[in-house]
Amino acid sequence: MKQLIETVVKPLVDHPEEVRIVIDENNSRIVYKLSVHQEDTGKIIGKQGRVAKAIRAIVYSAAGNHHKKKTYLDIVD
């Protein structure tokens, strides 16, 4: 899943080398915490959050087929 997120996000940003994903997992859920270069945050969120919603839709769809746990994608600074 981490590789899928990187594959989707890196072409959208100006600083792909600074894309970081931290995985926080417990018994009932998995949270992927995505951080990008400060200048790229707006590109990942998009106008009215449309890009972020699209990325989350891809991740949630893929996770639904592979994980029994609830999956979340957080965009952090």
N, CA, C, O and CB atoms as a CASP TS submission, in Angstrom:
PFRMAT TS
TARGET T0000
AUTHOR 0000-0000-0000
METHOD Language model
MODEL 1
PARENT N/A
ATOM      1  N   MET     1       0.823  -1.189   0.000  1.00  0.00           N
ATOM      2  CA  MET     1       0.000   0.000   0.000  1.00  0.00           C
ATOM      3  C   MET     1       0.875   1.263   0.000  1.00  0.00           C
ATOM      4  O   MET     1       0.568   2.247  -0.674  1.00  0.00           O
ATOM      5  CB  MET     1      -0.941  -0.007   1.212  1.00  0.00           C
ATOM      6  N   LYS     2       1.952   1.211   0.760  1.00  0.00           N
ATOM      7  CA  LYS     2       2.874   2.346   0.799  1.00  0.00           C
ATOM      8  C   LYS     2       3.401   2.657  -0.596  1.00  0.00           C
ATOM      9  O   LYS     2       3.499   3.823  -0.979  1.00  0.00           O
ATOM     10  CB  LYS     2       4.043   2.062   1.756  1.00  0.00           C
ATOM     11  N   GLN     3       3.736   1.630  -1.349  1.00  0.00           N
ATOM     12  CA  GLN     3       4.256   1.823  -2.703  1.00  0.00           C
ATOM     13  C   GLN     3       3.179   2.411  -3.615  1.00  0.00           C
ATOM     14  O   GLN     3       3.483   3.240  -4.473  1.00  0.00           O
ATOM     15  CB  GLN     3       4.772   0.489  -3.279  1.00  0.00           C
ATOM     16  N   LEU     4       1.946   1.999  -3.442  1.00  0.00           N
ATOM     17  CA  LEU     4       0.845   2.547  -4.233  1.00  0.00           C
ATOM     18  C   LEU     4       0.699   4.043  -3.979  1.00  0.00           C
ATOM     19  O   LEU     4       0.549   4.824  -4.919  1.00  0.00           O
ATOM     20  CB  LEU     4      -0.474   1.819  -3.907  1.00  0.00           C
ATOM     21  N   ILE     5       0.743   4.442  -2.717  1.00  0.00           N
ATOM     22  CA  ILE     5       0.624   5.863  -2.377  1.00  0.00           C
ATOM     23  C   ILE     5       1.771   6.650  -3.002  1.00  0.00           C
ATOM     24  O   ILE     5       1.553   7.718  -3.573  1.00  0.00           O
ATOM     25  CB  ILE     5       0.610   6.062  -0.841  1.00  0.00           C
ATOM     26  N   GLU     6       2.993   6.125  -2.895  1.00  0.00           N
ATOM     27  CA  GLU     6       4.146   6.806  -3.487  1.00  0.00           C
ATOM     28  C   GLU     6       3.989   6.921  -5.001  1.00  0.00           C
ATOM     29  O   GLU     6       4.311   7.960  -5.577  1.00  0.00           O
ATOM     30  CB  GLU     6       5.448   6.059  -3.144  1.00  0.00           C
ATOM     31  N   THR     7       3.506   5.882  -5.640  1.00  0.00           N
ATOM     32  CA  THR     7       3.322   5.879  -7.094  1.00  0.00           C
ATOM     33  C   THR     7       2.321   6.938  -7.530  1.00  0.00           C
ATOM     34  O   THR     7       2.488   7.550  -8.585  1.00  0.00           O
ATOM     35  CB  THR     7       2.860   4.503  -7.569  1.00  0.00           C
ATOM     36  N   VAL     8       1.297   7.157  -6.740  1.00  0.00           N
ATOM     37  CA  VAL     8       0.278   8.150  -7.075  1.00  0.00           C
ATOM     38  C   VAL     8       0.767   9.565  -6.766  1.00  0.00           C
ATOM     39  O   VAL     8       0.518  10.486  -7.544  1.00  0.00           O
ATOM     40  CB  VAL     8      -1.019   7.862  -6.310  1.00  0.00           C
ATOM     41  N   VAL     9       1.455   9.748  -5.645  1.00  0.00           N
ATOM     42  CA  VAL     9       1.798  11.081  -5.159  1.00  0.00           C
ATOM     43  C   VAL     9       3.034  11.673  -5.839  1.00  0.00           C
ATOM     44  O   VAL     9       3.031  12.856  -6.182  1.00  0.00           O
ATOM     45  CB  VAL     9       2.019  11.033  -3.675  1.00  0.00           C
ATOM     46  N   LYS    10       4.070  10.896  -6.036  1.00  0.00           N
ATOM     47  CA  LYS    10       5.342  11.440  -6.539  1.00  0.00           C
ATOM     48  C   LYS    10       5.232  12.189  -7.861  1.00  0.00           C
ATOM     49  O   LYS    10       5.890  13.219  -8.009  1.00  0.00           O
ATOM     50  CB  LYS    10       6.324  10.332  -6.700  1.00  0.00           C
ATOM     51  N   PRO    11       4.437  11.732  -8.836  1.00  0.00           N
ATOM     52  CA  PRO    11       4.336  12.523 -10.083  1.00  0.00           C
ATOM     53  C   PRO    11       3.621  13.865  -9.898  1.00  0.00           C
ATOM     54  O   PRO    11       3.722  14.735 -10.763  1.00  0.00           O
ATOM     55  CB  PRO    11       3.603  11.715 -11.141  1.00  0.00           C
ATOM     56  N   LEU    12       2.910  14.045  -8.798  1.00  0.00           N
ATOM     57  CA  LEU    12       2.144  15.275  -8.582  1.00  0.00           C
ATOM     58  C   LEU    12       2.958  16.390  -7.941  1.00  0.00           C
ATOM     59  O   LEU    12       2.543  17.548  -7.975  1.00  0.00           O
ATOM     60  CB  LEU    12       0.951  14.983  -7.725  1.00  0.00           C
ATOM     61  N   VAL    13       4.103  16.067  -7.360  1.00  0.00           N
ATOM     62  CA  VAL    13       4.853  17.047  -6.579  1.00  0.00           C
ATOM     63  C   VAL    13       6.138  17.478  -7.281  1.00  0.00           C
ATOM     64  O   VAL    13       6.625  16.797  -8.183  1.00  0.00           O
ATOM     65  CB  VAL    13       5.181  16.480  -5.211  1.00  0.00           C
ATOM     66  N   ASP    14       6.682  18.627  -6.850  1.00  0.00           N
ATOM     67  CA  ASP    14       7.944  19.132  -7.390  1.00  0.00           C
ATOM     68  C   ASP    14       9.155  18.534  -6.681  1.00  0.00           C
ATOM     69  O   ASP    14      10.262  18.547  -7.220  1.00  0.00           O
ATOM     70  CB  ASP    14       7.986  20.644  -7.283  1.00  0.00           C
ATOM     71  N   HIS    15       8.945  18.011  -5.475  1.00  0.00           N
ATOM     72  CA  HIS    15      10.030  17.443  -4.670  1.00  0.00           C
ATOM     73  C   HIS    15       9.700  15.992  -4.308  1.00  0.00           C
ATOM     74  O   HIS    15       9.409  15.702  -3.147  1.00  0.00           O
ATOM     75  CB  HIS    15      10.264  18.289  -3.383  1.00  0.00           C
ATOM     76  N   PRO    16       9.741  15.076  -5.285  1.00  0.00           N
ATOM     77  CA  PRO    16       9.353  13.684  -5.003  1.00  0.00           C
ATOM     78  C   PRO    16      10.266  12.988  -4.002  1.00  0.00           C
ATOM     79  O   PRO    16       9.860  12.022  -3.355  1.00  0.00           O
ATOM     80  CB  PRO    16       9.336  12.893  -6.283  1.00  0.00           C
ATOM     81  N   GLU    17      11.501  13.474  -3.871  1.00  0.00           N
ATOM     82  CA  GLU    17      12.425  12.846  -2.919  1.00  0.00           C
ATOM     83  C   GLU    17      12.014  13.114  -1.470  1.00  0.00           C
ATOM     84  O   GLU    17      12.517  12.456  -0.559  1.00  0.00           O
ATOM     85  CB  GLU    17      13.851  13.351  -3.155  1.00  0.00           C
ATOM     86  N   GLU    18      11.119  14.059  -1.247  1.00  0.00           N
ATOM     87  CA  GLU    18      10.693  14.386   0.114  1.00  0.00           C
ATOM     88  C   GLU    18       9.326  13.818   0.470  1.00  0.00           C
ATOM     89  O   GLU    18       8.741  14.207   1.481  1.00  0.00           O
ATOM     90  CB  GLU    18      10.672  15.875   0.293  1.00  0.00           C
ATOM     91  N   VAL    19       8.814  12.910  -0.341  1.00  0.00           N
ATOM     92  CA  VAL    19       7.559  12.232  -0.018  1.00  0.00           C
ATOM     93  C   VAL    19       7.861  11.186   1.053  1.00  0.00           C
ATOM     94  O   VAL    19       8.704  10.311   0.854  1.00  0.00           O
ATOM     95  CB  VAL    19       6.907  11.573  -1.298  1.00  0.00           C
ATOM     96  N   ARG    20       7.172  11.281   2.182  1.00  0.00           N
ATOM     97  CA  ARG    20       7.374  10.354   3.294  1.00  0.00           C
ATOM     98  C   ARG    20       6.039   9.760   3.707  1.00  0.00           C
ATOM     99  O   ARG    20       5.025  10.455   3.759  1.00  0.00           O
ATOM    100  CB  ARG    20       8.047  11.063   4.493  1.00  0.00           C
ATOM    101  N   ILE    21       6.050   8.473   3.998  1.00  0.00           N
ATOM    102  CA  ILE    21       4.849   7.797   4.468  1.00  0.00           C
ATOM    103  C   ILE    21       5.211   7.016   5.723  1.00  0.00           C
ATOM    104  O   ILE    21       6.095   6.160   5.704  1.00  0.00           O
ATOM    105  CB  ILE    21       4.250   6.858   3.368  1.00  0.00           C
ATOM    106  N   VAL    22       4.520   7.321   6.801  1.00  0.00           N
ATOM    107  CA  VAL    22       4.707   6.622   8.070  1.00  0.00           C
ATOM    108  C   VAL    22       3.450   5.792   8.309  1.00  0.00           C
ATOM    109  O   VAL    22       2.333   6.278   8.138  1.00  0.00           O
ATOM    110  CB  VAL    22       4.977   7.628   9.262  1.00  0.00           C
ATOM    111  N   ILE    23       3.641   4.555   8.701  1.00  0.00           N
ATOM    112  CA  ILE    23       2.512   3.655   8.937  1.00  0.00           C
ATOM    113  C   ILE    23       2.295   3.504  10.433  1.00  0.00           C
ATOM    114  O   ILE    23       3.211   3.147  11.173  1.00  0.00           O
ATOM    115  CB  ILE    23       2.753   2.272   8.278  1.00  0.00           C
ATOM    116  N   ASP    24       1.071   3.781  10.870  1.00  0.00           N
ATOM    117  CA  ASP    24       0.684   3.637  12.269  1.00  0.00           C
ATOM    118  C   ASP    24      -0.418   2.572  12.309  1.00  0.00           C
ATOM    119  O   ASP    24      -1.533   2.809  11.844  1.00  0.00           O
ATOM    120  CB  ASP    24       0.194   5.022  12.894  1.00  0.00           C
ATOM    121  N   GLU    25      -0.103   1.414  12.859  1.00  0.00           N
ATOM    122  CA  GLU    25      -1.030   0.288  12.810  1.00  0.00           C
ATOM    123  C   GLU    25      -1.340  -0.209  14.220  1.00  0.00           C
ATOM    124  O   GLU    25      -0.452  -0.312  15.066  1.00  0.00           O
ATOM    125  CB  GLU    25      -0.449  -0.855  11.956  1.00  0.00           C
ATOM    126  N   ASN    26      -2.616  -0.513  14.456  1.00  0.00           N
ATOM    127  CA  ASN    26      -2.997  -1.171  15.695  1.00  0.00           C
ATOM    128  C   ASN    26      -3.965  -2.307  15.370  1.00  0.00           C
ATOM    129  O   ASN    26      -4.058  -2.717  14.214  1.00  0.00           O
ATOM    130  CB  ASN    26      -3.635  -0.160  16.693  1.00  0.00           C
ATOM    131  N   ASN    27      -4.673  -2.813  16.346  1.00  0.00           N
ATOM    132  CA  ASN    27      -5.515  -4.003  16.134  1.00  0.00           C
ATOM    133  C   ASN    27      -6.656  -3.790  15.147  1.00  0.00           C
ATOM    134  O   ASN    27      -7.047  -4.719  14.440  1.00  0.00           O
ATOM    135  CB  ASN    27      -6.087  -4.450  17.442  1.00  0.00           C
ATOM    136  N   SER    28      -7.191  -2.579  15.095  1.00  0.00           N
ATOM    137  CA  SER    28      -8.386  -2.369  14.291  1.00  0.00           C
ATOM    138  C   SER    28      -8.208  -1.468  13.075  1.00  0.00           C
ATOM    139  O   SER    28      -9.105  -1.387  12.236  1.00  0.00           O
ATOM    140  CB  SER    28      -9.434  -1.807  15.142  1.00  0.00           C
ATOM    141  N   ARG    29      -7.062  -0.787  12.965  1.00  0.00           N
ATOM    142  CA  ARG    29      -6.923   0.143  11.847  1.00  0.00           C
ATOM    143  C   ARG    29      -5.466   0.341  11.450  1.00  0.00           C
ATOM    144  O   ARG    29      -4.541   0.057  12.212  1.00  0.00           O
ATOM    145  CB  ARG    29      -7.546   1.480  12.200  1.00  0.00           C
ATOM    146  N   ILE    30      -5.298   0.840  10.230  1.00  0.00           N
ATOM    147  CA  ILE    30      -3.992   1.210   9.691  1.00  0.00           C
ATOM    148  C   ILE    30      -4.103   2.654   9.214  1.00  0.00           C
ATOM    149  O   ILE    30      -4.997   2.996   8.441  1.00  0.00           O
ATOM    150  CB  ILE    30      -3.541   0.241   8.520  1.00  0.00           C
ATOM    151  N   VAL    31      -3.182   3.498   9.685  1.00  0.00           N
ATOM    152  CA  VAL    31      -3.169   4.897   9.267  1.00  0.00           C
ATOM    153  C   VAL    31      -1.864   5.146   8.515  1.00  0.00           C
ATOM    154  O   VAL    31      -0.775   4.952   9.055  1.00  0.00           O
ATOM    155  CB  VAL    31      -3.315   5.870  10.498  1.00  0.00           C
ATOM    156  N   TYR    32      -1.991   5.574   7.274  1.00  0.00           N
ATOM    157  CA  TYR    32      -0.835   5.970   6.473  1.00  0.00           C
ATOM    158  C   TYR    32      -0.733   7.485   6.580  1.00  0.00           C
ATOM    159  O   TYR    32      -1.637   8.202   6.151  1.00  0.00           O
ATOM    160  CB  TYR    32      -0.966   5.495   4.963  1.00  0.00           C
ATOM    161  N   LYS    33       0.354   7.972   7.147  1.00  0.00           N
ATOM    162  CA  LYS    33       0.551   9.410   7.330  1.00  0.00           C
ATOM    163  C   LYS    33       1.499   9.903   6.241  1.00  0.00           C
ATOM    164  O   LYS    33       2.686   9.577   6.234  1.00  0.00           O
ATOM    165  CB  LYS    33       1.116   9.734   8.759  1.00  0.00           C
ATOM    166  N   LEU    34       0.953  10.689   5.328  1.00  0.00           N
ATOM    167  CA  LEU    34       1.687  11.195   4.174  1.00  0.00           C
ATOM    168  C   LEU    34       2.190  12.600   4.460  1.00  0.00           C
ATOM    169  O   LEU    34       1.420  13.478   4.850  1.00  0.00           O
ATOM    170  CB  LEU    34       0.803  11.183   2.911  1.00  0.00           C
ATOM    171  N   SER    35       3.490  12.807   4.263  1.00  0.00           N
ATOM    172  CA  SER    35       4.034  14.160   4.359  1.00  0.00           C
ATOM    173  C   SER    35       4.839  14.447   3.100  1.00  0.00           C
ATOM    174  O   SER    35       5.517  13.573   2.560  1.00  0.00           O
ATOM    175  CB  SER    35       4.915  14.329   5.637  1.00  0.00           C
ATOM    176  N   VAL    36       4.748  15.686   2.650  1.00  0.00           N
ATOM    177  CA  VAL    36       5.455  16.128   1.452  1.00  0.00           C
ATOM    178  C   VAL    36       6.156  17.441   1.775  1.00  0.00           C
ATOM    179  O   VAL    36       5.952  18.015   2.845  1.00  0.00           O
ATOM    180  CB  VAL    36       4.477  16.292   0.235  1.00  0.00           C
ATOM    181  N   HIS    37       6.978  17.910   0.853  1.00  0.00           N
ATOM    182  CA  HIS    37       7.658  19.205   1.006  1.00  0.00           C
ATOM    183  C   HIS    37       6.591  20.284   1.200  1.00  0.00           C
ATOM    184  O   HIS    37       5.503  20.201   0.630  1.00  0.00           O
ATOM    185  CB  HIS    37       8.572  19.530  -0.246  1.00  0.00           C
ATOM    186  N   GLN    38       6.907  21.277   1.993  1.00  0.00           N
ATOM    187  CA  GLN    38       5.960  22.335   2.322  1.00  0.00           C
ATOM    188  C   GLN    38       5.358  22.988   1.072  1.00  0.00           C
ATOM    189  O   GLN    38       4.171  23.312   1.058  1.00  0.00           O
ATOM    190  CB  GLN    38       6.643  23.388   3.174  1.00  0.00           C
ATOM    191  N   GLU    39       6.153  23.181   0.042  1.00  0.00           N
ATOM    192  CA  GLU    39       5.663  23.809  -1.198  1.00  0.00           C
ATOM    193  C   GLU    39       4.682  22.909  -1.952  1.00  0.00           C
ATOM    194  O   GLU    39       3.892  23.401  -2.757  1.00  0.00           O
ATOM    195  CB  GLU    39       6.841  24.159  -2.112  1.00  0.00           C
ATOM    196  N   ASP    40       4.721  21.607  -1.704  1.00  0.00           N
ATOM    197  CA  ASP    40       3.878  20.663  -2.434  1.00  0.00           C
ATOM    198  C   ASP    40       2.562  20.340  -1.732  1.00  0.00           C
ATOM    199  O   ASP    40       1.720  19.641  -2.296  1.00  0.00           O
ATOM    200  CB  ASP    40       4.633  19.396  -2.662  1.00  0.00           C
ATOM    201  N   THR    41       2.374  20.834  -0.524  1.00  0.00           N
ATOM    202  CA  THR    41       1.162  20.498   0.227  1.00  0.00           C
ATOM    203  C   THR    41      -0.098  20.893  -0.532  1.00  0.00           C
ATOM    204  O   THR    41      -1.058  20.125  -0.585  1.00  0.00           O
ATOM    205  CB  THR    41       1.180  21.182   1.591  1.00  0.00           C
ATOM    206  N   GLY    42      -0.101  22.072  -1.112  1.00  0.00           N
ATOM    207  CA  GLY    42      -1.269  22.532  -1.870  1.00  0.00           C
ATOM    208  C   GLY    42      -1.573  21.665  -3.076  1.00  0.00           C
ATOM    209  O   GLY    42      -2.737  21.477  -3.429  1.00  0.00           O
ATOM    210  N   LYS    43      -0.543  21.137  -3.710  1.00  0.00           N
ATOM    211  CA  LYS    43      -0.737  20.280  -4.880  1.00  0.00           C
ATOM    212  C   LYS    43      -1.379  18.961  -4.488  1.00  0.00           C
ATOM    213  O   LYS    43      -2.171  18.402  -5.247  1.00  0.00           O
ATOM    214  CB  LYS    43       0.595  20.025  -5.586  1.00  0.00           C
ATOM    215  N   ILE    44      -1.041  18.462  -3.313  1.00  0.00           N
ATOM    216  CA  ILE    44      -1.599  17.193  -2.851  1.00  0.00           C
ATOM    217  C   ILE    44      -3.044  17.364  -2.382  1.00  0.00           C
ATOM    218  O   ILE    44      -3.870  16.467  -2.554  1.00  0.00           O
ATOM    219  CB  ILE    44      -0.742  16.616  -1.718  1.00  0.00           C
ATOM    220  N   ILE    45      -3.340  18.513  -1.793  1.00  0.00           N
ATOM    221  CA  ILE    45      -4.706  18.754  -1.322  1.00  0.00           C
ATOM    222  C   ILE    45      -5.601  19.153  -2.489  1.00  0.00           C
ATOM    223  O   ILE    45      -6.720  18.652  -2.606  1.00  0.00           O
ATOM    224  CB  ILE    45      -4.724  19.850  -0.231  1.00  0.00           C
ATOM    225  N   GLY    46      -5.128  20.044  -3.351  1.00  0.00           N
ATOM    226  CA  GLY    46      -5.903  20.465  -4.518  1.00  0.00           C
ATOM    227  C   GLY    46      -7.001  21.447  -4.160  1.00  0.00           C
ATOM    228  O   GLY    46      -7.243  21.724  -2.985  1.00  0.00           O
ATOM    229  N   LYS    47      -7.657  21.965  -5.171  1.00  0.00           N
ATOM    230  CA  LYS    47      -8.749  22.907  -4.961  1.00  0.00           C
ATOM    231  C   LYS    47      -9.911  22.185  -4.293  1.00  0.00           C
ATOM    232  O   LYS    47     -10.387  21.156  -4.774  1.00  0.00           O
ATOM    233  CB  LYS    47      -9.197  23.550  -6.299  1.00  0.00           C
ATOM    234  N   GLN    48     -10.350  22.744  -3.185  1.00  0.00           N
ATOM    235  CA  GLN    48     -11.445  22.192  -2.387  1.00  0.00           C
ATOM    236  C   GLN    48     -11.191  20.737  -1.987  1.00  0.00           C
ATOM    237  O   GLN    48     -12.134  19.982  -1.749  1.00  0.00           O
ATOM    238  CB  GLN    48     -12.753  22.291  -3.160  1.00  0.00           C
ATOM    239  N   GLY    49      -9.926  20.350  -1.914  1.00  0.00           N
ATOM    240  CA  GLY    49      -9.580  19.003  -1.454  1.00  0.00           C
ATOM    241  C   GLY    49      -9.826  17.898  -2.459  1.00  0.00           C
ATOM    242  O   GLY    49      -9.857  16.723  -2.093  1.00  0.00           O
ATOM    243  N   ARG    50     -10.001  18.256  -3.720  1.00  0.00           N
ATOM    244  CA  ARG    50     -10.340  17.249  -4.732  1.00  0.00           C
ATOM    245  C   ARG    50      -9.228  16.231  -4.968  1.00  0.00           C
ATOM    246  O   ARG    50      -9.503  15.040  -5.112  1.00  0.00           O
ATOM    247  CB  ARG    50     -10.672  17.928  -6.034  1.00  0.00           C
ATOM    248  N   VAL    51      -7.977  16.685  -5.008  1.00  0.00           N
ATOM    249  CA  VAL    51      -6.863  15.755  -5.233  1.00  0.00           C
ATOM    250  C   VAL    51      -6.724  14.811  -4.042  1.00  0.00           C
ATOM    251  O   VAL    51      -6.531  13.608  -4.218  1.00  0.00           O
ATOM    252  CB  VAL    51      -5.535  16.528  -5.466  1.00  0.00           C
ATOM    253  N   ALA    52      -6.823  15.356  -2.836  1.00  0.00           N
ATOM    254  CA  ALA    52      -6.729  14.524  -1.630  1.00  0.00           C
ATOM    255  C   ALA    52      -7.844  13.488  -1.605  1.00  0.00           C
ATOM    256  O   ALA    52      -7.608  12.335  -1.243  1.00  0.00           O
ATOM    257  CB  ALA    52      -6.790  15.397  -0.363  1.00  0.00           C
ATOM    258  N   LYS    53      -9.050  13.883  -1.982  1.00  0.00           N
ATOM    259  CA  LYS    53     -10.176  12.942  -2.014  1.00  0.00           C
ATOM    260  C   LYS    53      -9.932  11.835  -3.033  1.00  0.00           C
ATOM    261  O   LYS    53     -10.247  10.673  -2.777  1.00  0.00           O
ATOM    262  CB  LYS    53     -11.486  13.679  -2.341  1.00  0.00           C
ATOM    263  N   ALA    54      -9.375  12.189  -4.179  1.00  0.00           N
ATOM    264  CA  ALA    54      -9.089  11.198  -5.221  1.00  0.00           C
ATOM    265  C   ALA    54      -8.020  10.210  -4.757  1.00  0.00           C
ATOM    266  O   ALA    54      -8.145   9.005  -4.976  1.00  0.00           O
ATOM    267  CB  ALA    54      -8.638  11.896  -6.516  1.00  0.00           C
ATOM    268  N   ILE    55      -6.969  10.725  -4.117  1.00  0.00           N
ATOM    269  CA  ILE    55      -5.913   9.839  -3.609  1.00  0.00           C
ATOM    270  C   ILE    55      -6.489   8.903  -2.559  1.00  0.00           C
ATOM    271  O   ILE    55      -6.200   7.707  -2.565  1.00  0.00           O
ATOM    272  CB  ILE    55      -4.737  10.659  -3.016  1.00  0.00           C
ATOM    273  N   ARG    56      -7.300   9.441  -1.657  1.00  0.00           N
ATOM    274  CA  ARG    56      -7.922   8.605  -0.619  1.00  0.00           C
ATOM    275  C   ARG    56      -8.830   7.553  -1.234  1.00  0.00           C
ATOM    276  O   ARG    56      -8.858   6.414  -0.767  1.00  0.00           O
ATOM    277  CB  ARG    56      -8.720   9.471   0.364  1.00  0.00           C
ATOM    278  N   ALA    57      -9.570   7.913  -2.268  1.00  0.00           N
ATOM    279  CA  ALA    57     -10.460   6.945  -2.917  1.00  0.00           C
ATOM    280  C   ALA    57      -9.669   5.772  -3.491  1.00  0.00           C
ATOM    281  O   ALA    57     -10.093   4.622  -3.376  1.00  0.00           O
ATOM    282  CB  ALA    57     -11.273   7.626  -4.030  1.00  0.00           C
ATOM    283  N   ILE    58      -8.540   6.053  -4.099  1.00  0.00           N
ATOM    284  CA  ILE    58      -7.686   4.992  -4.649  1.00  0.00           C
ATOM    285  C   ILE    58      -7.170   4.092  -3.525  1.00  0.00           C
ATOM    286  O   ILE    58      -7.232   2.866  -3.618  1.00  0.00           O
ATOM    287  CB  ILE    58      -6.496   5.599  -5.440  1.00  0.00           C
ATOM    288  N   VAL    59      -6.660   4.720  -2.465  1.00  0.00           N
ATOM    289  CA  VAL    59      -6.093   3.956  -1.340  1.00  0.00           C
ATOM    290  C   VAL    59      -7.172   3.119  -0.666  1.00  0.00           C
ATOM    291  O   VAL    59      -6.955   1.938  -0.391  1.00  0.00           O
ATOM    292  CB  VAL    59      -5.437   4.906  -0.308  1.00  0.00           C
ATOM    293  N   TYR    60      -8.324   3.710  -0.398  1.00  0.00           N
ATOM    294  CA  TYR    60      -9.384   2.979   0.296  1.00  0.00           C
ATOM    295  C   TYR    60      -9.911   1.824  -0.547  1.00  0.00           C
ATOM    296  O   TYR    60     -10.231   0.758  -0.023  1.00  0.00           O
ATOM    297  CB  TYR    60     -10.528   3.923   0.657  1.00  0.00           C
ATOM    298  N   SER    61      -9.997   2.041  -1.840  1.00  0.00           N
ATOM    299  CA  SER    61     -10.458   0.978  -2.728  1.00  0.00           C
ATOM    300  C   SER    61      -9.478  -0.189  -2.747  1.00  0.00           C
ATOM    301  O   SER    61      -9.884  -1.349  -2.667  1.00  0.00           O
ATOM    302  CB  SER    61     -10.658   1.518  -4.144  1.00  0.00           C
ATOM    303  N   ALA    62      -8.200   0.116  -2.853  1.00  0.00           N
ATOM    304  CA  ALA    62      -7.184  -0.939  -2.854  1.00  0.00           C
ATOM    305  C   ALA    62      -7.111  -1.633  -1.496  1.00  0.00           C
ATOM    306  O   ALA    62      -6.945  -2.851  -1.433  1.00  0.00           O
ATOM    307  CB  ALA    62      -5.811  -0.358  -3.223  1.00  0.00           C
ATOM    308  N   ALA    63      -7.234  -0.877  -0.423  1.00  0.00           N
ATOM    309  CA  ALA    63      -7.143  -1.451   0.923  1.00  0.00           C
ATOM    310  C   ALA    63      -8.330  -2.344   1.224  1.00  0.00           C
ATOM    311  O   ALA    63      -8.195  -3.333   1.944  1.00  0.00           O
ATOM    312  CB  ALA    63      -7.048  -0.348   1.969  1.00  0.00           C
ATOM    313  N   GLY    64      -9.477  -2.011   0.691  1.00  0.00           N
ATOM    314  CA  GLY    64     -10.671  -2.817   0.940  1.00  0.00           C
ATOM    315  C   GLY    64     -10.515  -4.245   0.450  1.00  0.00           C
ATOM    316  O   GLY    64     -11.141  -5.163   0.979  1.00  0.00           O
ATOM    317  N   ASN    65      -9.689  -4.427  -0.550  1.00  0.00           N
ATOM    318  CA  ASN    65      -9.482  -5.762  -1.104  1.00  0.00           C
ATOM    319  C   ASN    65      -8.396  -6.547  -0.380  1.00  0.00           C
ATOM    320  O   ASN    65      -8.357  -7.773  -0.478  1.00  0.00           O
ATOM    321  CB  ASN    65      -9.135  -5.658  -2.560  1.00  0.00           C
ATOM    322  N   HIS    66      -7.507  -5.857   0.352  1.00  0.00           N
ATOM    323  CA  HIS    66      -6.346  -6.525   0.930  1.00  0.00           C
ATOM    324  C   HIS    66      -6.336  -6.589   2.445  1.00  0.00           C
ATOM    325  O   HIS    66      -5.748  -7.506   3.018  1.00  0.00           O
ATOM    326  CB  HIS    66      -5.123  -5.849   0.478  1.00  0.00           C
ATOM    327  N   HIS    67      -6.970  -5.640   3.101  1.00  0.00           N
ATOM    328  CA  HIS    67      -6.865  -5.554   4.552  1.00  0.00           C
ATOM    329  C   HIS    67      -8.220  -5.812   5.201  1.00  0.00           C
ATOM    330  O   HIS    67      -9.258  -5.416   4.672  1.00  0.00           O
ATOM    331  CB  HIS    67      -6.324  -4.181   4.974  1.00  0.00           C
ATOM    332  N   LYS    68      -8.198  -6.468   6.331  1.00  0.00           N
ATOM    333  CA  LYS    68      -9.411  -6.638   7.129  1.00  0.00           C
ATOM    334  C   LYS    68      -9.603  -5.426   8.050  1.00  0.00           C
ATOM    335  O   LYS    68     -10.693  -5.213   8.582  1.00  0.00           O
ATOM    336  CB  LYS    68      -9.340  -7.951   7.960  1.00  0.00           C
ATOM    337  N   LYS    69      -8.546  -4.639   8.232  1.00  0.00           N
ATOM    338  CA  LYS    69      -8.587  -3.484   9.118  1.00  0.00           C
ATOM    339  C   LYS    69      -9.058  -2.252   8.363  1.00  0.00           C
ATOM    340  O   LYS    69      -8.903  -2.159   7.145  1.00  0.00           O
ATOM    341  CB  LYS    69      -7.210  -3.233   9.742  1.00  0.00           C
ATOM    342  N   LYS    70      -9.633  -1.311   9.093  1.00  0.00           N
ATOM    343  CA  LYS    70     -10.023  -0.029   8.510  1.00  0.00           C
ATOM    344  C   LYS    70      -8.757   0.750   8.146  1.00  0.00           C
ATOM    345  O   LYS    70      -7.814   0.809   8.935  1.00  0.00           O
ATOM    346  CB  LYS    70     -10.922   0.791   9.498  1.00  0.00           C
ATOM    347  N   THR    71      -8.738   1.334   6.975  1.00  0.00           N
ATOM    348  CA  THR    71      -7.559   2.029   6.477  1.00  0.00           C
ATOM    349  C   THR    71      -7.856   3.521   6.338  1.00  0.00           C
ATOM    350  O   THR    71      -8.928   3.916   5.878  1.00  0.00           O
ATOM    351  CB  THR    71      -7.106   1.434   5.124  1.00  0.00           C
ATOM    352  N   TYR    72      -6.878   4.347   6.747  1.00  0.00           N
ATOM    353  CA  TYR    72      -7.001   5.796   6.664  1.00  0.00           C
ATOM    354  C   TYR    72      -5.752   6.363   6.014  1.00  0.00           C
ATOM    355  O   TYR    72      -4.673   5.777   6.109  1.00  0.00           O
ATOM    356  CB  TYR    72      -7.226   6.419   8.063  1.00  0.00           C
ATOM    357  N   LEU    73      -5.898   7.507   5.353  1.00  0.00           N
ATOM    358  CA  LEU    73      -4.760   8.253   4.805  1.00  0.00           C
ATOM    359  C   LEU    73      -4.847   9.674   5.340  1.00  0.00           C
ATOM    360  O   LEU    73      -5.797  10.403   5.057  1.00  0.00           O
ATOM    361  CB  LEU    73      -4.754   8.236   3.225  1.00  0.00           C
ATOM    362  N   ASP    74      -3.832  10.057   6.124  1.00  0.00           N
ATOM    363  CA  ASP    74      -3.753  11.410   6.671  1.00  0.00           C
ATOM    364  C   ASP    74      -2.643  12.158   5.951  1.00  0.00           C
ATOM    365  O   ASP    74      -1.575  11.605   5.689  1.00  0.00           O
ATOM    366  CB  ASP    74      -3.502  11.386   8.212  1.00  0.00           C
ATOM    367  N   ILE    75      -2.904  13.418   5.635  1.00  0.00           N
ATOM    368  CA  ILE    75      -1.889  14.281   5.050  1.00  0.00           C
ATOM    369  C   ILE    75      -1.424  15.204   6.167  1.00  0.00           C
ATOM    370  O   ILE    75      -2.197  16.009   6.685  1.00  0.00           O
ATOM    371  CB  ILE    75      -2.439  15.091   3.803  1.00  0.00           C
ATOM    372  N   VAL    76      -0.150  15.077   6.531  1.00  0.00           N
ATOM    373  CA  VAL    76       0.393  15.819   7.665  1.00  0.00           C
ATOM    374  C   VAL    76       1.509  16.748   7.221  1.00  0.00           C
ATOM    375  O   VAL    76       2.093  16.566   6.152  1.00  0.00           O
ATOM    376  CB  VAL    76       0.905  14.860   8.739  1.00  0.00           C
ATOM    377  N   ASP    77       1.800  17.739   8.040  1.00  0.00           N
ATOM    378  CA  ASP    77       2.896  18.667   7.750  1.00  0.00           C
ATOM    379  C   ASP    77       4.218  18.108   8.211  1.00  0.00           C
ATOM    380  O   ASP    77       5.253  18.754   8.047  1.00  0.00           O
ATOM    381  CB  ASP    77       2.650  20.016   8.407  1.00  0.00           C
TER
END
